[in-house]
Amino acid sequence: MTLTQTFDSNKLLSDSSSFGEAVSSDNTPRFGATPAPREVENGTVDLDADSRPALEDLIDNMLSAAADAKQELASELVDRITIEDDKAARAAWAAYLILRSPKPGRLRDCVAILSRLGRHIVLGCILDASIHRPPTPDADPRTKDYWFALVRALGFLYRQQPDQLLMSMALDFSRDRCEAIREAALDSLADMAGPEAETRIREIAENDSSPILRETASDIFDDLADGVS
């Protein structure tokens, strides 16, 4: 976790170090590859026949591109999603396409795109996923990846514009039964900082059931206490 970073979705797309603990040393998601979200599998996300292959090609090109070209393609993807009425559904489909890719850095790129899409779309995706695909400790790794990306985006959105709702959601998710979600919430709380976030980070360091998260939270809290911001 790099507490000194400032929010920059372009940097997030091109630099795995800005994503902290969310990716492993080989740039692969900690919780594995991700298949179709349940809402995609069940057909509730239904892109028209013309839109689907174009979106698939755009995402494949974005994930394969070098840094400068990736920024342009990411901007085009955001435009494609936000120009339509069903923004949250398109965002969920795009996230699925990104996370199912075998290319390294896919989880980092998914968080970056969600962060660019903005607060309302991300909250819409969270609401939809809560209904169709609620997280559980025994959820498949792919479901955990999708939820990780959604919850991790809350911290980056907060850095763009502080919002008590985003803080409250991160605090709630930090108590989730699923370790992947608690990890994402911890990273987001580190981005948010402030008294509420710091109190919760200290509680995680003292009480979380995961030794890894307790250790990570302890390191984050020490950095905050030392004035690293």
N, C-alpha and C positions, 0 to 999 in steps of 0.2 A: 504494500500500500504506500503510495506516494502522497503524503499529506500536503506537500507544497505545490501540487499541480493546480493549475487553473482550468476551468472547463473549456475544452476545445474539442468538438466532435471530429474535426478534421484530424487532429493529433491522435485521437482515440482510434480512428480508422487505420492509421499508419504506424502506430507505435504501441506494441503490446505492453510496454512498461507502464503506460498510463492506466492500464486496466487492473493493475495490482494482482491480487491472488486469484482472479477469476480464470486465468489460463495457466496451464502447467508449463514446465520448462521447454517443452517442444511445441508450445503455442496451441495445444489442443484443449478443449474444454475439460475442466476437472470432472464433470459428471457425464461425459460421453457424447455420442452423436445424437441427433434429434430427428425423429420421423415426423409424420404429419401430426399436428395437434388434433385432439379428438374432434373439435368442431370442423376441421378439414375432412377428417376421415368420415364423419357422419354426414357430410354434405351441407352443413349450415353455412360454410364459406363457399360460395359458388361464383367464381369468376367466369365471365363469358369466354367462349371458345377463342375469341381473338385476343383477349387480354392475357390469358394464362401463358402461352408460349412466349409472348413478348416480355412478360415479367420474368419468366425463367431465364431467358437469354440475357436480359439486363443484369440480373443478379449474378449469374455465372460469370459474365464479363467483369463485373465489379470485383468479385472475389479473386479473380485471376490478375487484375490490373496492378500496375505499379502505383506508387503513392499518388502522384499528381493526377493520373487518369482515374484512379479510384475515387478521388474527391469529386470529380466531374460526374462520374457515373452514380455516385451516392446521391448527389444533388438531383440528378435526373430521376432516380428511384423515389426520392421523397416527393418530387413533383408529381410523379405518376400516382402515388398513393393519395396525396392530398387534393388532387384535382377532382376526384370522384366523390359521390355522396357517401358510399359505404367505406369510410376511411379506416375504421377499426378493423373491419373484416379484411380489407386489403393489407393492412399492416400485419395482421395475424398470418395471412398467407405468405407475405414477404418474409416474416420471421421464420416460418416453417421452411421455406426454400433456402434461406441462409443457413439455418441450423442443421439441415439434412445434408449439407455439402460436406465432402470429405476434406475440403481444403483447410489448412491451418488458419487459426485466427477467426473462425466463423462466429464463435460466441462473442468475441470482442466486437466484431463488425455488426452483429445483431444489436448489441447494446448501443453502439454508436448511431445506427439508423433509428432505433426507437427514441433515442435522446433528441435527434433532429426533428422527429415528427411532432414532438411537443406534448405538453401535459394532457390535453383533452383526449388525444388518440391513445396514449399509453394507459390512461385511466379507463378508457373504453375497452381496451384489450384485457386489462386486469379484471374488469367486471365480467366480460364475456368468458374468460378463462375460469373465473370463480364458479360460474354456472355450469359450464360444460366440462371442465377439467380441473376440479379443485385439487390442490396439492396434498399429498399424503406422504408419510415417511417411507412407505413401500411403493411409491410411484416409480414408474420406469425412469431410467436415467434421462431419457429424452424429454419427458415431461418436466423433470427438474431443471433441465437446461433452459426450457422456455420460461419457466417461472423465475429462474435466476436472472435471465435477461430483463424481464419486466421489472423485478424488484430493484435490480442494480441500476436501471435507468432512472429510478426515483432520485438518486443522489445527484446525478448529472443534471437532471431537470431542476433540482433545487438550487444548484450552483448558477444556473441561468437566471432563475428568479425565485428567491425564497418564498415558500408557501407552507403555511401551517398544516394544510391537508397532507402534503407530501411528507412532512415530518411525522405526522400522526400515523400515516400508513407504514413508514419505515419502522417506527417504534412497534406497531402491531406485528409486522412481519418478523421482527427480531425475536418474537416469542413463538413463532410457528413451530410445529412439531417436526417439520422437514429441515434437516441441517443445511441443505443447499439454499433454501430461502433465508434462513437465519444468517448464513454467510453473506449473501447478497445484501441483506438489510444492514449488517455490520459495516460493510464497505460503504453503503450509502450514508449511514449515520456518520461515518468518518468524514465524508464529503460535507455533510451539513454542519457538523460541529455545534457549538452553542451549549448552554447548560443542560437542556433536555437530552440532547444526543450524548453528551459526555457522561451524564449520570447513567444512562442505559448502557453505554459502552463499558463502564466500570462494573455494572451488574453482570454483564456477559462475561467479563474477565473473571469474576468471582464465582458465578453460579451456572454457566452454561454446561450442558451435559457433554459437549464435545471438547476434549482436551485441546484440539487444534484451534477451535474458535476461542477458547479461553486464553490461549497463548497469544493469538493474533489480537484479540481485544485488549489484552494487557499491554502489548507493544504500542497499539494505537493510543491508548489512554496515556501512557507515559510520554509519547510524543506531544500529545495535546497539552499535557501538564507542563511540559518544557517549553511551550509556546511555539511549537512548530505549527504553521498554518498555511 
